[in-house]
Amino acid sequence: MRSVPVLSASTGLIYGSAQDPGLAAGGTYVWYTEAIDFGTGKTVWKKRVGAGGSYNDVGMILSLGPDGTLYDSVRDGVVAVKDSREPLS
């Protein structure tokens, strides 16, 4: 996780942004929002939010809305991701 993560006491999940390290090593920067189970440390879900430097959140703190939407400040604006509880594919 690259961002400052945020824990939701109601879901038991830690939310944050991350990169695909394999792609980053090759020079392709793909950004994800991911949810990690606080108890197990396992990733519950992740969603691709974009590619390239404009999606870098430069270590900003995420905000979690009351409806489960995560807001992450990135270089070119704000990314909003809904906690969909969809399992990893």
Secondary structure, 3 states (H helix, E strand, C coil): CCCECEEECCCCEEEEEEECHHHHHCCCCEEEEEEEECCCCCEEEEEEEEECHHHCCCCCECEECCCCEEEEEECCEEEEEECCCCCCC
